[in-house]
Amino acid sequence: MALVFRKVVNIFVAAPSKPVCHRYLSTRLAKVGLLETPKDHGKSYETGQLFLHKVFGYRGIVLFPWLARVYDRDTATKTEEKSVDEQTTSIGKEVKGKNHLHYQVLIDSRDSPHIRTQTEAVTFLSNPDDTRTLYTIPGLDHVAHEDILPYMSVERSPIEHDLFDQFLVHDPESSTASPSFMTSKTLRVWQDKIQPWLQLSDVHRETTENIRVTVIPFFMGCRETKIYWWRYCVRLENIGEETVQLRERHWRIFSLSGTLETVRARGVGGHEPILSAEQPAFQYSSHIALQAPSGHMWGTFKMERRDGTSFDCKIPPFSLESKSEEINNPNDFLGS
């Protein structure tokens, strides 16, 4: 266990006599709780586990785990280890997917203004007969197992989020152990009914000159006009020492209908983020619509170094696949 200080997006760890977890925000320290030992891969965190995000530094709480297939093109380049999942991507070199734990989490709303990631809003369409309604659920994120820094707290409401009291109930039998929260009936029903839009199945990664790009696509639904929508979450992380800035994005979008679209524009999501040793990561989400039930996307980010030179950072190819699950109306479960 260790003393943890949180400064915007960075985690600093020391080794004191008492295992107390703190957050550093603005100019003062605030106690959060007691840091716990992170779990090894293969051992999942339970619903109600409190944590600090290892990269972005926000406070969060685990809702439930997902077992996703990770297509890591860096690993494919280095080794041909036997894969857990024999499926492969269909663009460029074959990459075998490996099963890997991810978690659906709630983000503490107090931390949202101070982190370099959008306050993630899961978006999806309503039933097929409704051609206008788009639902959003703010303050959700998907977190990889290795990005969880678990801690425990004796506070009854350690996380501030509009859905916290609806999704989690305090466990009176674990007042000192972590997690001290259990799944509510509302969360169980919500998870079952809204699962098609929450479940991540594929995660794609590729690194170019120490800039690692991770993409997670989600199917949102289909309009009655047969327009299929997807959301995709992109995370850029500088795992080197050289500071770079994202200047342009260049996407190529192939639809099963036979069309190939090219998009070239400045920045991402209205930003041209700088990735440095102090602030190494940036995450954003966007949407894409196709007139076909499936397609592919790939591309590059133009990254500029401090000396003015630039390079193209690859965006790993990923598939856009639709789902046939029954579409439910989330109003029944979100109280709207």
ChimeraX attribute file (.defattr): number of C-alpha atoms within 10 A of each C-alpha:
attribute: neighborCount
match mode: 1-to-1
recipient: residues
	/A:1	18
	/A:2	19
	/A:3	19
	/A:4	25
	/A:5	22
	/A:6	23
	/A:7	20
	/A:8	21
	/A:9	21
	/A:10	21
	/A:11	19
	/A:12	13
	/A:13	13
	/A:14	11
	/A:15	11
	/A:16	11
	/A:17	9
	/A:18	11
	/A:19	17
	/A:20	20
	/A:21	24
	/A:22	18
	/A:23	23
	/A:24	18
	/A:25	14
	/A:26	9
	/A:27	6
	/A:28	7
	/A:29	13
	/A:30	12
	/A:31	13
	/A:32	21
	/A:33	22
	/A:34	20
	/A:35	23
	/A:36	18
	/A:37	10
	/A:38	17
	/A:39	14
	/A:40	9
	/A:41	10
	/A:42	10
	/A:43	10
	/A:44	16
	/A:45	22
	/A:46	18
	/A:47	20
	/A:48	25
	/A:49	23
	/A:50	30
	/A:51	26
	/A:52	24
	/A:53	23
	/A:54	20
	/A:55	21
	/A:56	24
	/A:57	25
	/A:58	26
	/A:59	27
	/A:60	29
	/A:61	29
	/A:62	25
	/A:63	24
	/A:64	19
	/A:65	20
	/A:66	20
	/A:67	16
	/A:68	20
	/A:69	21
	/A:70	21
	/A:71	28
	/A:72	19
	/A:73	19
	/A:74	14
	/A:75	14
	/A:76	16
	/A:77	10
	/A:78	8
	/A:79	8
	/A:80	10
	/A:81	9
	/A:82	10
	/A:83	12
	/A:84	12
	/A:85	13
	/A:86	10
	/A:87	14
	/A:88	12
	/A:89	16
	/A:90	12
	/A:91	14
	/A:92	8
	/A:93	12
	/A:94	13
	/A:95	23
	/A:96	22
	/A:97	24
	/A:98	19
	/A:99	18
	/A:100	18
	/A:101	19
	/A:102	25
	/A:103	25
	/A:104	20
	/A:105	23
	/A:106	26
	/A:107	26
	/A:108	20
	/A:109	18
	/A:110	12
	/A:111	19
	/A:112	16
	/A:113	11
	/A:114	16
	/A:115	20
	/A:116	20
	/A:117	19
	/A:118	18
	/A:119	21
	/A:120	20
	/A:121	14
	/A:122	19
	/A:123	20
	/A:124	25
	/A:125	24
	/A:126	21
	/A:127	18
	/A:128	17
	/A:129	11
	/A:130	11
	/A:131	13
	/A:132	10
	/A:133	12
	/A:134	13
	/A:135	16
	/A:136	13
	/A:137	14
	/A:138	18
	/A:139	20
	/A:140	21
	/A:141	20
	/A:142	19
	/A:143	19
	/A:144	17
	/A:145	21
	/A:146	16
	/A:147	16
	/A:148	24
	/A:149	23
	/A:150	26
	/A:151	24
	/A:152	22
	/A:153	21
	/A:154	16
	/A:155	12
	/A:156	12
	/A:157	14
	/A:158	17
	/A:159	19
	/A:160	16
	/A:161	18
	/A:162	13
	/A:163	15
	/A:164	19
	/A:165	14
	/A:166	16
	/A:167	21
	/A:168	22
	/A:169	17
	/A:170	18
	/A:171	16
	/A:172	10
	/A:173	9
	/A:174	12
	/A:175	15
	/A:176	11
	/A:177	12
	/A:178	19
	/A:179	23
	/A:180	23
	/A:181	25
	/A:182	18
	/A:183	18
	/A:184	16
	/A:185	13
	/A:186	16
	/A:187	20
	/A:188	13
	/A:189	14
	/A:190	16
	/A:191	18
	/A:192	11
	/A:193	19
	/A:194	17
	/A:195	14
	/A:196	21
	/A:197	21
	/A:198	21
	/A:199	20
	/A:200	20
	/A:201	15
	/A:202	20
	/A:203	23
	/A:204	23
	/A:205	23
	/A:206	21
	/A:207	20
	/A:208	15
	/A:209	14
	/A:210	14
	/A:211	21
	/A:212	21
	/A:213	24
	/A:214	21
	/A:215	22
	/A:216	21
	/A:217	24
	/A:218	25
	/A:219	26
	/A:220	27
	/A:221	28
	/A:222	27
	/A:223	18
	/A:224	12
	/A:225	10
	/A:226	13
	/A:227	13
	/A:228	22
	/A:229	24
	/A:230	22
	/A:231	20
	/A:232	17
	/A:233	20
	/A:234	19
	/A:235	16
	/A:236	23
	/A:237	20
	/A:238	24
	/A:239	16
	/A:240	14
	/A:241	12
	/A:242	14
	/A:243	17
	/A:244	24
	/A:245	18
	/A:246	23
	/A:247	18
	/A:248	18
	/A:249	20
	/A:250	18
	/A:251	16
	/A:252	15
	/A:253	18
	/A:254	19
	/A:255	18
	/A:256	14
	/A:257	12
	/A:258	9
	/A:259	12
	/A:260	13
	/A:261	10
	/A:262	11
	/A:263	10
	/A:264	13
	/A:265	11
	/A:266	15
	/A:267	18
	/A:268	18
	/A:269	12
	/A:270	7
	/A:271	13
	/A:272	16
	/A:273	21
	/A:274	19
	/A:275	23
	/A:276	17
	/A:277	16
	/A:278	13
	/A:279	19
	/A:280	23
	/A:281	25
	/A:282	23
	/A:283	22
	/A:284	18
	/A:285	20
	/A:286	12
	/A:287	14
	/A:288	14
	/A:289	17
	/A:290	20
	/A:291	18
	/A:292	19
	/A:293	20
	/A:294	19
	/A:295	21
	/A:296	18
	/A:297	21
	/A:298	16
	/A:299	18
	/A:300	19
	/A:301	24
	/A:302	18
	/A:303	25
	/A:304	18
	/A:305	14
	/A:306	10
	/A:307	7
	/A:308	8
	/A:309	9
	/A:310	15
	/A:311	15
	/A:312	17
	/A:313	22
	/A:314	20
	/A:315	25
	/A:316	23
	/A:317	22
	/A:318	22
	/A:319	18
	/A:320	25
	/A:321	16
	/A:322	19
	/A:323	15
	/A:324	8
	/A:325	11
	/A:326	11
	/A:327	20
	/A:328	15
	/A:329	14
	/A:330	19
	/A:331	10
	/A:332	11
	/A:333	15
	/A:334	13
	/A:335	7
	/A:336	6
